[in-house]
């Protein structure tokens, strides 16, 4: 069974303040008030968060992960 995190290239969460995050537990990649979702998704900040996601060891599958499997 693949236990790797699935959010790196599949999720974008925007909170009530406009912060955009790939993972709800990591830093924002931008804010909807001053950047588009596409710009944030393709930003250096997003690349850095994805690197952190790939090495993250948190058991998020049971701790409020924002990933939704649509398959």
mmCIF file as Biopython writes it, N, C-alpha, C and O atoms, coordinates in Angstrom:
data_model
#
loop_
_atom_site.group_PDB
_atom_site.id
_atom_site.type_symbol
_atom_site.label_atom_id
_atom_site.label_alt_id
_atom_site.label_comp_id
_atom_site.label_asym_id
_atom_site.label_entity_id
_atom_site.label_seq_id
_atom_site.pdbx_PDB_ins_code
_atom_site.Cartn_x
_atom_site.Cartn_y
_atom_site.Cartn_z
_atom_site.occupancy
_atom_site.B_iso_or_equiv
_atom_site.auth_seq_id
_atom_site.auth_asym_id
_atom_site.pdbx_PDB_model_num
ATOM 1   N N  . UNK A ? 1  ? 0.845   -1.191 0.000   1.0 0.0 1  A 1 
ATOM 2   C CA . UNK A ? 1  ? 0.000   0.000  0.000   1.0 0.0 1  A 1 
ATOM 3   C C  . UNK A ? 1  ? 0.885   1.247  0.000   1.0 0.0 1  A 1 
ATOM 4   O O  . UNK A ? 1  ? 1.815   1.358  0.798   1.0 0.0 1  A 1 
ATOM 5   N N  . UNK A ? 2  ? 0.589   2.170  -0.890  1.0 0.0 2  A 1 
ATOM 6   C CA . UNK A ? 2  ? 1.354   3.415  -0.993  1.0 0.0 2  A 1 
ATOM 7   C C  . UNK A ? 2  ? 0.928   4.363  0.121   1.0 0.0 2  A 1 
ATOM 8   O O  . UNK A ? 2  ? -0.230  4.774  0.184   1.0 0.0 2  A 1 
ATOM 9   N N  . UNK A ? 3  ? 1.861   4.706  0.996   1.0 0.0 3  A 1 
ATOM 10  C CA . UNK A ? 3  ? 1.576   5.596  2.119   1.0 0.0 3  A 1 
ATOM 11  C C  . UNK A ? 3  ? 2.058   7.019  1.885   1.0 0.0 3  A 1 
ATOM 12  O O  . UNK A ? 3  ? 1.997   7.837  2.803   1.0 0.0 3  A 1 
ATOM 13  N N  . UNK A ? 4  ? 2.540   7.345  0.681   1.0 0.0 4  A 1 
ATOM 14  C CA . UNK A ? 4  ? 3.033   8.689  0.428   1.0 0.0 4  A 1 
ATOM 15  C C  . UNK A ? 4  ? 1.891   9.697  0.396   1.0 0.0 4  A 1 
ATOM 16  O O  . UNK A ? 4  ? 0.754   9.369  0.056   1.0 0.0 4  A 1 
ATOM 17  N N  . UNK A ? 5  ? 2.220   10.910 0.754   1.0 0.0 5  A 1 
ATOM 18  C CA . UNK A ? 5  ? 1.223   11.975 0.790   1.0 0.0 5  A 1 
ATOM 19  C C  . UNK A ? 5  ? 0.779   12.316 -0.627  1.0 0.0 5  A 1 
ATOM 20  O O  . UNK A ? 5  ? 1.592   12.355 -1.550  1.0 0.0 5  A 1 
ATOM 21  N N  . UNK A ? 6  ? -0.493  12.557 -0.789  1.0 0.0 6  A 1 
ATOM 22  C CA . UNK A ? 6  ? -1.071  12.819 -2.111  1.0 0.0 6  A 1 
ATOM 23  C C  . UNK A ? 6  ? -1.370  14.289 -2.393  1.0 0.0 6  A 1 
ATOM 24  O O  . UNK A ? 6  ? -1.814  14.615 -3.494  1.0 0.0 6  A 1 
ATOM 25  N N  . UNK A ? 7  ? -1.142  15.187 -1.434  1.0 0.0 7  A 1 
ATOM 26  C CA . UNK A ? 7  ? -1.562  16.572 -1.627  1.0 0.0 7  A 1 
ATOM 27  C C  . UNK A ? 7  ? -0.650  17.404 -2.515  1.0 0.0 7  A 1 
ATOM 28  O O  . UNK A ? 7  ? -1.087  18.426 -3.043  1.0 0.0 7  A 1 
ATOM 29  N N  . UNK A ? 8  ? 0.596   17.002 -2.696  1.0 0.0 8  A 1 
ATOM 30  C CA . UNK A ? 8  ? 1.596   17.854 -3.355  1.0 0.0 8  A 1 
ATOM 31  C C  . UNK A ? 8  ? 1.165   18.392 -4.715  1.0 0.0 8  A 1 
ATOM 32  O O  . UNK A ? 8  ? 1.475   19.535 -5.049  1.0 0.0 8  A 1 
ATOM 33  N N  . UNK A ? 9  ? 0.463   17.597 -5.497  1.0 0.0 9  A 1 
ATOM 34  C CA . UNK A ? 9  ? 0.047   18.040 -6.831  1.0 0.0 9  A 1 
ATOM 35  C C  . UNK A ? 9  ? -1.455  17.926 -7.054  1.0 0.0 9  A 1 
ATOM 36  O O  . UNK A ? 9  ? -1.922  17.892 -8.192  1.0 0.0 9  A 1 
ATOM 37  N N  . UNK A ? 10 ? -2.211  17.867 -5.953  1.0 0.0 10 A 1 
ATOM 38  C CA . UNK A ? 10 ? -3.645  17.665 -6.134  1.0 0.0 10 A 1 
ATOM 39  C C  . UNK A ? 10 ? -4.534  18.569 -5.288  1.0 0.0 10 A 1 
ATOM 40  O O  . UNK A ? 10 ? -5.750  18.574 -5.481  1.0 0.0 10 A 1 
ATOM 41  N N  . UNK A ? 11 ? -3.971  19.328 -4.363  1.0 0.0 11 A 1 
ATOM 42  C CA . UNK A ? 11 ? -4.814  20.100 -3.444  1.0 0.0 11 A 1 
ATOM 43  C C  . UNK A ? 11 ? -4.395  21.558 -3.347  1.0 0.0 11 A 1 
ATOM 44  O O  . UNK A ? 11 ? -3.211  21.892 -3.413  1.0 0.0 11 A 1 
ATOM 45  N N  . UNK A ? 12 ? -5.373  22.399 -3.192  1.0 0.0 12 A 1 
ATOM 46  C CA . UNK A ? 12 ? -5.152  23.808 -2.881  1.0 0.0 12 A 1 
ATOM 47  C C  . UNK A ? 12 ? -6.287  24.235 -1.965  1.0 0.0 12 A 1 
ATOM 48  O O  . UNK A ? 12 ? -7.459  24.138 -2.327  1.0 0.0 12 A 1 
ATOM 49  N N  . UNK A ? 13 ? -5.932  24.707 -0.779  1.0 0.0 13 A 1 
ATOM 50  C CA . UNK A ? 13 ? -6.913  25.146 0.202   1.0 0.0 13 A 1 
ATOM 51  C C  . UNK A ? 13 ? -6.759  26.644 0.384   1.0 0.0 13 A 1 
ATOM 52  O O  . UNK A ? 13 ? -5.646  27.146 0.537   1.0 0.0 13 A 1 
ATOM 53  N N  . UNK A ? 14 ? -7.887  27.366 0.368   1.0 0.0 14 A 1 
ATOM 54  C CA . UNK A ? 14 ? -7.877  28.810 0.608   1.0 0.0 14 A 1 
ATOM 55  C C  . UNK A ? 14 ? -8.672  29.055 1.885   1.0 0.0 14 A 1 
ATOM 56  O O  . UNK A ? 14 ? -9.852  28.717 1.970   1.0 0.0 14 A 1 
ATOM 57  N N  . UNK A ? 15 ? -8.002  29.655 2.887   1.0 0.0 15 A 1 
ATOM 58  C CA . UNK A ? 15 ? -8.698  29.882 4.153   1.0 0.0 15 A 1 
ATOM 59  C C  . UNK A ? 15 ? -9.443  31.218 4.141   1.0 0.0 15 A 1 
ATOM 60  O O  . UNK A ? 15 ? -9.423  31.941 3.146   1.0 0.0 15 A 1 
ATOM 61  N N  . UNK A ? 16 ? -10.093 31.530 5.243   1.0 0.0 16 A 1 
ATOM 62  C CA . UNK A ? 16 ? -10.921 32.732 5.331   1.0 0.0 16 A 1 
ATOM 63  C C  . UNK A ? 16 ? -10.128 34.029 5.212   1.0 0.0 16 A 1 
ATOM 64  O O  . UNK A ? 16 ? -10.706 35.077 4.925   1.0 0.0 16 A 1 
ATOM 65  N N  . UNK A ? 17 ? -8.810  33.976 5.428   1.0 0.0 17 A 1 
ATOM 66  C CA . UNK A ? 17 ? -7.953  35.154 5.272   1.0 0.0 17 A 1 
ATOM 67  C C  . UNK A ? 17 ? -7.402  35.292 3.851   1.0 0.0 17 A 1 
ATOM 68  O O  . UNK A ? 17 ? -6.749  36.282 3.522   1.0 0.0 17 A 1 
ATOM 69  N N  . UNK A ? 18 ? -7.673  34.294 3.021   1.0 0.0 18 A 1 
ATOM 70  C CA . UNK A ? 18 ? -7.192  34.319 1.648   1.0 0.0 18 A 1 
ATOM 71  C C  . UNK A ? 18 ? -5.873  33.593 1.435   1.0 0.0 18 A 1 
ATOM 72  O O  . UNK A ? 18 ? -5.381  33.520 0.309   1.0 0.0 18 A 1 
ATOM 73  N N  . UNK A ? 19 ? -5.293  33.052 2.514   1.0 0.0 19 A 1 
ATOM 74  C CA . UNK A ? 19 ? -4.045  32.305 2.367   1.0 0.0 19 A 1 
ATOM 75  C C  . UNK A ? 19 ? -4.298  31.014 1.596   1.0 0.0 19 A 1 
ATOM 76  O O  . UNK A ? 19 ? -5.254  30.287 1.866   1.0 0.0 19 A 1 
ATOM 77  N N  . UNK A ? 20 ? -3.420  30.746 0.630   1.0 0.0 20 A 1 
ATOM 78  C CA . UNK A ? 20 ? -3.521  29.524 -0.162  1.0 0.0 20 A 1 
ATOM 79  C C  . UNK A ? 20 ? -2.450  28.556 0.308   1.0 0.0 20 A 1 
ATOM 80  O O  . UNK A ? 20 ? -1.279  28.915 0.431   1.0 0.0 20 A 1 
ATOM 81  N N  . UNK A ? 21 ? -2.862  27.333 0.567   1.0 0.0 21 A 1 
ATOM 82  C CA . UNK A ? 21 ? -1.947  26.305 1.040   1.0 0.0 21 A 1 
ATOM 83  C C  . UNK A ? 21 ? -2.150  25.027 0.240   1.0 0.0 21 A 1 
ATOM 84  O O  . UNK A ? 21 ? -3.258  24.711 -0.194  1.0 0.0 21 A 1 
ATOM 85  N N  . UNK A ? 22 ? -1.058  24.304 0.057   1.0 0.0 22 A 1 
ATOM 86  C CA . UNK A ? 22 ? -1.145  22.972 -0.533  1.0 0.0 22 A 1 
ATOM 87  C C  . UNK A ? 22 ? -1.488  21.995 0.584   1.0 0.0 22 A 1 
ATOM 88  O O  . UNK A ? 22 ? -2.345  21.126 0.421   1.0 0.0 22 A 1 
ATOM 89  N N  . UNK A ? 23 ? -0.815  22.143 1.714   1.0 0.0 23 A 1 
ATOM 90  C CA . UNK A ? 23 ? -1.060  21.333 2.908   1.0 0.0 23 A 1 
ATOM 91  C C  . UNK A ? 23 ? -1.497  22.271 4.016   1.0 0.0 23 A 1 
ATOM 92  O O  . UNK A ? 23 ? -0.858  23.298 4.245   1.0 0.0 23 A 1 
ATOM 93  N N  . UNK A ? 24 ? -2.546  21.945 4.686   1.0 0.0 24 A 1 
ATOM 94  C CA . UNK A ? 24 ? -3.068  22.843 5.721   1.0 0.0 24 A 1 
ATOM 95  C C  . UNK A ? 24 ? -2.116  23.025 6.893   1.0 0.0 24 A 1 
ATOM 96  O O  . UNK A ? 24 ? -2.254  23.983 7.653   1.0 0.0 24 A 1 
ATOM 97  N N  . UNK A ? 25 ? -1.136  22.111 7.056   1.0 0.0 25 A 1 
ATOM 98  C CA . UNK A ? 25 ? -0.191  22.226 8.162   1.0 0.0 25 A 1 
ATOM 99  C C  . UNK A ? 25 ? 1.121   22.911 7.779   1.0 0.0 25 A 1 
ATOM 100 O O  . UNK A ? 25 ? 2.010   23.057 8.617   1.0 0.0 25 A 1 
ATOM 101 N N  . UNK A ? 26 ? 1.246   23.326 6.538   1.0 0.0 26 A 1 
ATOM 102 C CA . UNK A ? 26 ? 2.478   23.985 6.092   1.0 0.0 26 A 1 
ATOM 103 C C  . UNK A ? 26 ? 2.182   25.435 5.726   1.0 0.0 26 A 1 
ATOM 104 O O  . UNK A ? 26 ? 1.025   25.849 5.654   1.0 0.0 26 A 1 
ATOM 105 N N  . UNK A ? 27 ? 3.249   26.196 5.497   1.0 0.0 27 A 1 
ATOM 106 C CA . UNK A ? 27 ? 3.100   27.628 5.255   1.0 0.0 27 A 1 
ATOM 107 C C  . UNK A ? 27 ? 2.337   27.909 3.950   1.0 0.0 27 A 1 
ATOM 108 O O  . UNK A ? 27 ? 2.322   27.082 3.039   1.0 0.0 27 A 1 
ATOM 109 N N  . UNK A ? 28 ? 1.711   29.079 3.879   1.0 0.0 28 A 1 
ATOM 110 C CA . UNK A ? 28 ? 0.985   29.469 2.669   1.0 0.0 28 A 1 
ATOM 111 C C  . UNK A ? 28 ? 1.921   29.621 1.473   1.0 0.0 28 A 1 
ATOM 112 O O  . UNK A ? 28 ? 3.100   29.941 1.625   1.0 0.0 28 A 1 
ATOM 113 N N  . UNK A ? 29 ? 1.381   29.389 0.296   1.0 0.0 29 A 1 
ATOM 114 C CA . UNK A ? 29 ? 2.146   29.599 -0.939  1.0 0.0 29 A 1 
ATOM 115 C C  . UNK A ? 29 ? 1.761   30.915 -1.599  1.0 0.0 29 A 1 
ATOM 116 O O  . UNK A ? 29 ? 2.333   31.284 -2.625  1.0 0.0 29 A 1 
ATOM 117 N N  . UNK A ? 30 ? 0.817   31.609 -1.033  1.0 0.0 30 A 1 
ATOM 118 C CA . UNK A ? 30 ? 0.381   32.906 -1.546  1.0 0.0 30 A 1 
ATOM 119 C C  . UNK A ? 30 ? -0.925  33.312 -0.895  1.0 0.0 30 A 1 
ATOM 120 O O  . UNK A ? 30 ? -1.451  32.601 -0.038  1.0 0.0 30 A 1 
ATOM 121 N N  . UNK A ? 31 ? -1.444  34.454 -1.303  1.0 0.0 31 A 1 
ATOM 122 C CA . UNK A ? 31 ? -2.714  34.941 -0.798  1.0 0.0 31 A 1 
ATOM 123 C C  . UNK A ? 31 ? -3.563  35.389 -1.975  1.0 0.0 31 A 1 
ATOM 124 O O  . UNK A ? 31 ? -3.098  36.113 -2.855  1.0 0.0 31 A 1 
ATOM 125 N N  . UNK A ? 32 ? -4.799  34.952 -1.976  1.0 0.0 32 A 1 
ATOM 126 C CA . UNK A ? 32 ? -5.730  35.219 -3.077  1.0 0.0 32 A 1 
ATOM 127 C C  . UNK A ? 32 ? -5.954  36.717 -3.297  1.0 0.0 32 A 1 
ATOM 128 O O  . UNK A ? 32 ? -6.378  37.131 -4.376  1.0 0.0 32 A 1 
ATOM 129 N N  . UNK A ? 33 ? -5.668  37.528 -2.276  1.0 0.0 33 A 1 
ATOM 130 C CA . UNK A ? 33 ? -5.854  38.972 -2.384  1.0 0.0 33 A 1 
ATOM 131 C C  . UNK A ? 33 ? -4.825  39.631 -3.308  1.0 0.0 33 A 1 
ATOM 132 O O  . UNK A ? 33 ? -5.077  40.701 -3.861  1.0 0.0 33 A 1 
ATOM 133 N N  . UNK A ? 34 ? -3.648  38.974 -3.472  1.0 0.0 34 A 1 
ATOM 134 C CA . UNK A ? 34 ? -2.622  39.611 -4.299  1.0 0.0 34 A 1 
ATOM 135 C C  . UNK A ? 34 ? -1.942  38.687 -5.307  1.0 0.0 34 A 1 
ATOM 136 O O  . UNK A ? 34 ? -0.967  39.082 -5.946  1.0 0.0 34 A 1 
ATOM 137 N N  . UNK A ? 35 ? -2.444  37.464 -5.457  1.0 0.0 35 A 1 
ATOM 138 C CA . UNK A ? 35 ? -1.908  36.567 -6.481  1.0 0.0 35 A 1 
ATOM 139 C C  . UNK A ? 35 ? -2.986  35.581 -6.909  1.0 0.0 35 A 1 
ATOM 140 O O  . UNK A ? 35 ? -3.872  35.247 -6.122  1.0 0.0 35 A 1 
ATOM 141 N N  . UNK A ? 36 ? -2.918  35.129 -8.118  1.0 0.0 36 A 1 
ATOM 142 C CA . UNK A ? 36 ? -3.905  34.167 -8.594  1.0 0.0 36 A 1 
ATOM 143 C C  . UNK A ? 36 ? -3.545  32.769 -8.095  1.0 0.0 36 A 1 
ATOM 144 O O  . UNK A ? 36 ? -2.383  32.500 -7.792  1.0 0.0 36 A 1 
ATOM 145 N N  . UNK A ? 37 ? -4.525  31.887 -8.010  1.0 0.0 37 A 1 
ATOM 146 C CA . UNK A ? 37 ? -4.216  30.509 -7.632  1.0 0.0 37 A 1 
ATOM 147 C C  . UNK A ? 37 ? -3.180  29.866 -8.573  1.0 0.0 37 A 1 
ATOM 148 O O  . UNK A ? 37 ? -2.304  29.132 -8.117  1.0 0.0 37 A 1 
ATOM 149 N N  . UNK A ? 38 ? -3.277  30.134 -9.856  1.0 0.0 38 A 1 
ATOM 150 C CA . UNK A ? 38 ? -2.321  29.569 -10.810 1.0 0.0 38 A 1 
ATOM 151 C C  . UNK A ? 38 ? -0.893  30.062 -10.532 1.0 0.0 38 A 1 
ATOM 152 O O  . UNK A ? 38 ? 0.057   29.279 -10.561 1.0 0.0 38 A 1 
ATOM 153 N N  . UNK A ? 39 ? -0.755  31.360 -10.264 1.0 0.0 39 A 1 
ATOM 154 C CA . UNK A ? 39 ? 0.570   31.906 -9.936  1.0 0.0 39 A 1 
ATOM 155 C C  . UNK A ? 39 ? 1.126   31.268 -8.666  1.0 0.0 39 A 1 
ATOM 156 O O  . UNK A ? 39 ? 2.299   30.897 -8.615  1.0 0.0 39 A 1 
ATOM 157 N N  . UNK A ? 40 ? 0.289   31.143 -7.647  1.0 0.0 40 A 1 
ATOM 158 C CA . UNK A ? 40 ? 0.725   30.543 -6.390  1.0 0.0 40 A 1 
ATOM 159 C C  . UNK A ? 40 ? 1.095   29.075 -6.597  1.0 0.0 40 A 1 
ATOM 160 O O  . UNK A ? 40 ? 2.118   28.620 -6.085  1.0 0.0 40 A 1 
ATOM 161 N N  . UNK A ? 41 ? 0.282   28.338 -7.334  1.0 0.0 41 A 1 
ATOM 162 C CA . UNK A ? 41 ? 0.505   26.910 -7.589  1.0 0.0 41 A 1 
ATOM 163 C C  . UNK A ? 41 ? 1.852   26.658 -8.264  1.0 0.0 41 A 1 
ATOM 164 O O  . UNK A ? 41 ? 2.510   25.652 -8.000  1.0 0.0 41 A 1 
ATOM 165 N N  . UNK A ? 42 ? 2.248   27.575 -9.130  1.0 0.0 42 A 1 
ATOM 166 C CA . UNK A ? 42 ? 3.490   27.425 -9.891  1.0 0.0 42 A 1 
ATOM 167 C C  . UNK A ? 42 ? 4.661   28.226 -9.310  1.0 0.0 42 A 1 
ATOM 168 O O  . UNK A ? 42 ? 5.690   28.384 -9.968  1.0 0.0 42 A 1 
ATOM 169 N N  . UNK A ? 43 ? 4.511   28.721 -8.105  1.0 0.0 43 A 1 
ATOM 170 C CA . UNK A ? 43 ? 5.513   29.599 -7.500  1.0 0.0 43 A 1 
ATOM 171 C C  . UNK A ? 43 ? 6.672   28.828 -6.859  1.0 0.0 43 A 1 
ATOM 172 O O  . UNK A ? 43 ? 6.614   27.613 -6.666  1.0 0.0 43 A 1 
ATOM 173 N N  . UNK A ? 44 ? 7.720   29.586 -6.540  1.0 0.0 44 A 1 
ATOM 174 C CA . UNK A ? 44 ? 8.857   29.024 -5.808  1.0 0.0 44 A 1 
ATOM 175 C C  . UNK A ? 44 ? 8.398   28.544 -4.426  1.0 0.0 44 A 1 
ATOM 176 O O  . UNK A ? 44 ? 8.857   27.508 -3.945  1.0 0.0 44 A 1 
ATOM 177 N N  . UNK A ? 45 ? 7.507   29.286 -3.800  1.0 0.0 45 A 1 
ATOM 178 C CA . UNK A ? 45 ? 6.993   28.888 -2.484  1.0 0.0 45 A 1 
ATOM 179 C C  . UNK A ? 45 ? 6.303   27.527 -2.560  1.0 0.0 45 A 1 
ATOM 180 O O  . UNK A ? 45 ? 6.465   26.697 -1.665  1.0 0.0 45 A 1 
ATOM 181 N N  . UNK A ? 46 ? 5.534   27.297 -3.624  1.0 0.0 46 A 1 
ATOM 182 C CA . UNK A ? 46 ? 4.866   26.011 -3.796  1.0 0.0 46 A 1 
ATOM 183 C C  . UNK A ? 46 ? 5.879   24.886 -3.998  1.0 0.0 46 A 1 
ATOM 184 O O  . UNK A ? 46 ? 5.705   23.788 -3.470  1.0 0.0 46 A 1 
ATOM 185 N N  . UNK A ? 47 ? 6.930   25.157 -4.758  1.0 0.0 47 A 1 
ATOM 186 C CA . UNK A ? 47 ? 7.986   24.160 -4.963  1.0 0.0 47 A 1 
ATOM 187 C C  . UNK A ? 47 ? 8.632   23.786 -3.638  1.0 0.0 47 A 1 
ATOM 188 O O  . UNK A ? 47 ? 8.895   22.613 -3.377  1.0 0.0 47 A 1 
ATOM 189 N N  . UNK A ? 48 ? 8.886   24.788 -2.802  1.0 0.0 48 A 1 
ATOM 190 C CA . UNK A ? 48 ? 9.507   24.529 -1.500  1.0 0.0 48 A 1 
ATOM 191 C C  . UNK A ? 48 ? 8.581   23.725 -0.587  1.0 0.0 48 A 1 
ATOM 192 O O  . UNK A ? 48 ? 9.037   22.827 0.119   1.0 0.0 48 A 1 
ATOM 193 N N  . UNK A ? 49 ? 7.299   24.037 -0.597  1.0 0.0 49 A 1 
ATOM 194 C CA . UNK A ? 49 ? 6.340   23.281 0.218   1.0 0.0 49 A 1 
ATOM 195 C C  . UNK A ? 49 ? 6.263   21.841 -0.282  1.0 0.0 49 A 1 
ATOM 196 O O  . UNK A ? 49 ? 6.205   20.913 0.524   1.0 0.0 49 A 1 
ATOM 197 N N  . UNK A ? 50 ? 6.260   21.642 -1.594  1.0 0.0 50 A 1 
ATOM 198 C CA . UNK A ? 50 ? 6.218   20.273 -2.134  1.0 0.0 50 A 1 
ATOM 199 C C  . UNK A ? 50 ? 7.430   19.454 -1.685  1.0 0.0 50 A 1 
ATOM 200 O O  . UNK A ? 50 ? 7.303   18.267 -1.386  1.0 0.0 50 A 1 
ATOM 201 N N  . UNK A ? 51 ? 8.596   20.084 -1.638  1.0 0.0 51 A 1 
ATOM 202 C CA . UNK A ? 51 ? 9.785   19.384 -1.147  1.0 0.0 51 A 1 
ATOM 203 C C  . UNK A ? 51 ? 9.566   18.926 0.292   1.0 0.0 51 A 1 
ATOM 204 O O  . UNK A ? 51 ? 9.940   17.810 0.655   1.0 0.0 51 A 1 
ATOM 205 N N  . UNK A ? 52 ? 8.965   19.779 1.104   1.0 0.0 52 A 1 
ATOM 206 C CA . UNK A ? 52 ? 8.687   19.424 2.491   1.0 0.0 52 A 1 
ATOM 207 C C  . UNK A ? 52 ? 7.650   18.306 2.583   1.0 0.0 52 A 1 
ATOM 208 O O  . UNK A ? 52 ? 7.753   17.427 3.438   1.0 0.0 52 A 1 
ATOM 209 N N  . UNK A ? 53 ? 6.660   18.341 1.706   1.0 0.0 53 A 1 
ATOM 210 C CA . UNK A ? 53 ? 5.625   17.311 1.694   1.0 0.0 53 A 1 
ATOM 211 C C  . UNK A ? 53 ? 6.239   15.941 1.395   1.0 0.0 53 A 1 
ATOM 212 O O  . UNK A ? 53 ? 5.876   14.947 2.023   1.0 0.0 53 A 1 
ATOM 213 N N  . UNK A ? 54 ? 7.160   15.891 0.445   1.0 0.0 54 A 1 
ATOM 214 C CA . UNK A ? 54 ? 7.754   14.619 0.043   1.0 0.0 54 A 1 
ATOM 215 C C  . UNK A ? 54 ? 8.532   13.945 1.167   1.0 0.0 54 A 1 
ATOM 216 O O  . UNK A ? 54 ? 8.666   12.722 1.171   1.0 0.0 54 A 1 
ATOM 217 N N  . UNK A ? 55 ? 9.045   14.713 2.114   1.0 0.0 55 A 1 
ATOM 218 C CA . UNK A ? 55 ? 9.805   14.126 3.222   1.0 0.0 55 A 1 
ATOM 219 C C  . UNK A ? 55 ? 9.026   14.129 4.546   1.0 0.0 55 A 1 
ATOM 220 O O  . UNK A ? 55 ? 9.531   13.654 5.563   1.0 0.0 55 A 1 
ATOM 221 N N  . UNK A ? 56 ? 7.841   14.647 4.533   1.0 0.0 56 A 1 
ATOM 222 C CA . UNK A ? 56 ? 7.020   14.723 5.741   1.0 0.0 56 A 1 
ATOM 223 C C  . UNK A ? 56 ? 6.658   13.316 6.232   1.0 0.0 56 A 1 
ATOM 224 O O  . UNK A ? 56 ? 6.334   12.430 5.441   1.0 0.0 56 A 1 
ATOM 225 N N  . UNK A ? 57 ? 6.721   13.138 7.524   1.0 0.0 57 A 1 
ATOM 226 C CA . UNK A ? 57 ? 6.412   11.842 8.132   1.0 0.0 57 A 1 
ATOM 227 C C  . UNK A ? 57 ? 5.143   11.880 8.994   1.0 0.0 57 A 1 
ATOM 228 O O  . UNK A ? 57 ? 4.865   10.930 9.725   1.0 0.0 57 A 1 
ATOM 229 N N  . UNK A ? 58 ? 4.379   12.966 8.911   1.0 0.0 58 A 1 
ATOM 230 C CA . UNK A ? 58 ? 3.166   13.067 9.720   1.0 0.0 58 A 1 
ATOM 231 C C  . UNK A ? 58 ? 2.129   12.036 9.255   1.0 0.0 58 A 1 
ATOM 232 O O  . UNK A ? 58 ? 2.009   11.775 8.058   1.0 0.0 58 A 1 
ATOM 233 N N  . UNK A ? 59 ? 1.395   11.461 10.183  1.0 0.0 59 A 1 
ATOM 234 C CA . UNK A ? 59 ? 0.348   10.489 9.835   1.0 0.0 59 A 1 
ATOM 235 C C  . UNK A ? 59 ? -0.970  11.193 9.494   1.0 0.0 59 A 1 
ATOM 236 O O  . UNK A ? 59 ? -1.994  10.920 10.119  1.0 0.0 59 A 1 
ATOM 237 N N  . UNK A ? 60 ? -0.951  12.077 8.529   1.0 0.0 60 A 1 
ATOM 238 C CA . UNK A ? 60 ? -2.096  12.939 8.225   1.0 0.0 60 A 1 
ATOM 239 C C  . UNK A ? 60 ? -3.349  12.206 7.765   1.0 0.0 60 A 1 
ATOM 240 O O  . UNK A ? 60 ? -4.441  12.772 7.815   1.0 0.0 60 A 1 
ATOM 241 N N  . UNK A ? 61 ? -3.220  10.987 7.327   1.0 0.0 61 A 1 
ATOM 242 C CA . UNK A ? 61 ? -4.409  10.277 6.861   1.0 0.0 61 A 1 
ATOM 243 C C  . UNK A ? 61 ? -5.451  10.160 7.963   1.0 0.0 61 A 1 
ATOM 244 O O  . UNK A ? 61 ? -6.627  9.920  7.690   1.0 0.0 61 A 1 
ATOM 245 N N  . UNK A ? 62 ? -5.023  10.328 9.199   1.0 0.0 62 A 1 
ATOM 246 C CA . UNK A ? 62 ? -5.985  10.287 10.298  1.0 0.0 62 A 1 
ATOM 247 C C  . UNK A ? 62 ? -6.049  11.611 11.058  1.0 0.0 62 A 1 
ATOM 248 O O  . UNK A ? 62 ? -6.777  11.720 12.045  1.0 0.0 62 A 1 
ATOM 249 N N  . UNK A ? 63 ? -5.295  12.616 10.610  1.0 0.0 63 A 1 
ATOM 250 C CA . UNK A ? 63 ? -5.251  13.888 11.334  1.0 0.0 63 A 1 
ATOM 251 C C  . UNK A ? 63 ? -5.689  15.069 10.467  1.0 0.0 63 A 1 
ATOM 252 O O  . UNK A ? 63 ? -4.894  15.973 10.209  1.0 0.0 63 A 1 
ATOM 253 N N  . UNK A ? 64 ? -6.919  15.071 10.025  1.0 0.0 64 A 1 
ATOM 254 C CA . UNK A ? 64 ? -7.498  16.217 9.322   1.0 0.0 64 A 1 
ATOM 255 C C  . UNK A ? 64 ? -6.792  16.592 8.026   1.0 0.0 64 A 1 
ATOM 256 O O  . UNK A ? 64 ? -6.638  17.778 7.738   1.0 0.0 64 A 1 
ATOM 257 N N  . UNK A ? 65 ? -6.371  15.636 7.258   1.0 0.0 65 A 1 
ATOM 258 C CA . UNK A ? 65 ? -5.746  15.941 5.972   1.0 0.0 65 A 1 
ATOM 259 C C  . UNK A ? 65 ? -6.771  16.558 5.029   1.0 0.0 65 A 1 
ATOM 260 O O  . UNK A ? 65 ? -7.943  16.180 5.043   1.0 0.0 65 A 1 
ATOM 261 N N  . UNK A ? 66 ? -6.321  17.522 4.198   1.0 0.0 66 A 1 
ATOM 262 C CA . UNK A ? 66 ? -7.232  18.156 3.255   1.0 0.0 66 A 1 
ATOM 263 C C  . UNK A ? 66 ? -7.334  17.411 1.921   1.0 0.0 66 A 1 
ATOM 264 O O  . UNK A ? 66 ? -8.034  17.870 1.018   1.0 0.0 66 A 1 
ATOM 265 N N  . UNK A ? 67 ? -6.655  16.277 1.782   1.0 0.0 67 A 1 
ATOM 266 C CA . UNK A ? 67 ? -6.704  15.507 0.542   1.0 0.0 67 A 1 
ATOM 267 C C  . UNK A ? 67 ? -8.019  14.763 0.417   1.0 0.0 67 A 1 
ATOM 268 O O  . UNK A ? 67 ? -8.469  14.119 1.364   1.0 0.0 67 A 1 
ATOM 269 N N  . UNK A ? 68 ? -8.630  14.853 -0.747  1.0 0.0 68 A 1 
ATOM 270 C CA . UNK A ? 68 ? -9.846  14.102 -1.038  1.0 0.0 68 A 1 
ATOM 271 C C  . UNK A ? 68 ? -9.583  13.272 -2.286  1.0 0.0 68 A 1 
ATOM 272 O O  . UNK A ? 68 ? -9.257  13.822 -3.337  1.0 0.0 68 A 1 
ATOM 273 N N  . UNK A ? 69 ? -9.717  11.979 -2.182  1.0 0.0 69 A 1 
ATOM 274 C CA . UNK A ? 69 ? -9.501  11.083 -3.314  1.0 0.0 69 A 1 
ATOM 275 C C  . UNK A ? 69 ? -10.782 11.067 -4.155  1.0 0.0 69 A 1 
ATOM 276 O O  . UNK A ? 69 ? -11.825 10.597 -3.702  1.0 0.0 69 A 1 
ATOM 277 N N  . UNK A ? 70 ? -10.691 11.577 -5.367  1.0 0.0 70 A 1 
ATOM 278 C CA . UNK A ? 70 ? -11.862 11.666 -6.243  1.0 0.0 70 A 1 
ATOM 279 C C  . UNK A ? 70 ? -11.966 10.495 -7.208  1.0 0.0 70 A 1 
ATOM 280 O O  . UNK A ? 70 ? -12.787 10.518 -8.125  1.0 0.0 70 A 1 
ATOM 281 N N  . UNK A ? 71 ? -11.149 9.482  -7.012  1.0 0.0 71 A 1 
ATOM 282 C CA . UNK A ? 71 ? -11.206 8.319  -7.912  1.0 0.0 71 A 1 
ATOM 283 C C  . UNK A ? 71 ? -12.249 7.332  -7.474  1.0 0.0 71 A 1 
ATOM 284 O O  . UNK A ? 71 ? -12.429 6.297  -8.116  1.0 0.0 71 A 1 
#
